[in-house]
Amino acid sequence: MRMKTVLIGCMLALVLCLVAQFSACSRITAPNTTVDTTSEALAVNGTVSQSDSSETSEETLPPETTAPVTDDSITLPPTTEEKPYTTIAVPSSEMYTGSLIVVDRENPYSYRVASMYTPSELDRLSEGELSELGWVSLYANKGTSYVLRSRLIYLRAEAYRAFSQMMSDYVAKSGNRDVQVRFGYQLINGIADLASLSDERVTGLTVEINVYTEEGSFSIDHASKKSAYFDWFSANCHKYGFVMTAESGMFRYVGTPHASYMQANSLTLSEYVALVSRRSFEEPLSFVDASGVLWRVYGVAVQSGSVTAIPVRNDSVYMISGNNKNGFIIASRDK
């Protein structure tokens, strides 16, 4: 009996051992020996696609996510582009001053008339006082390239600098030193006289010259002397910012870019001002001056109030002048 019980216990232990081994083997998955040629080809390019086989691995990886995690509660500020221009405020009263003001009977000079000086009054001022007011005495600053008809000849500083350079270059080119300056700034009958204020000589931007030799004085467009004087000034004055007026031997300073366009297109100052005053910041008059510089010129109408807002291109060099009529003219070039 005891032997039988031992035998049964051994058989039971053997059965339990076999069951345990079978369970362990059932959990081992045989490797997949099927070769997916599609996956192998893609692996050459660095990317492996999922096999079409019905057999799948027990372990599944989560898909990759490229979209950023966002929080609906966060509000981002709107994207704004930088404006291509800057707006500057110019006193509206400056409409009556600048190198492009048109002065005639319809548009008499009116900029700070009450504080204007006659040439005789300017003559009593010191060089420092003249400089502060923007005037230059040709008598006190005369070079050797021209002679003066009178000591009471004054020009605005910008016109004087351009005229001096033009005369120096003329002498260097021609060798002639017999040009005489007859008139500059004039206020003949005082500030109360409309005729004086309607003459553009009152601007201090005009200079009148003639030829003064032992033979006498004559205009630069004198028939017998024309080729020696008139031709050079006619062909070159715009390079210095001057244009020739209808009066013989008179030059009006307007600035180099404007003079270049006026010369090339045979325009008077009034015609040019009318043309560019109609142009806008968005659609300016664009041209290349005598030095090869691209300029953009446009007008801005004077605005009500004490200042006028004027747009100018960013990263540009610009000049602003009133037109003595209804607004401003802006000329800009790239830095």
Protein Blocks (a to p, Z undefined) as FASTA:
>chain_A
ZZmmmmmmmmmmmmmmmmmmmmmmmmpccddfbdcfklmmmmmnopacddfbfbdcfbdc
ddddfbdcddfkbccdddddddfbdcddddfklmmgcjkbccdfklccfehkllpccfkl
mmmpcfklmmmnopacfklmccfkbccfbfkbccdfklmmmmmmmmmmmmmmnopacbcc
fbdcddfkojklmklmmpmklnopaccdddddfkbpcdfkbfklmmmmmmmmmmmmmmno
pacdfbehiacdebjklmmmmmmnopafklmmmmmmmpcfklccddddfkopacdddddd
ddedjbdcddddehiacddddehlnmccdddddZZ
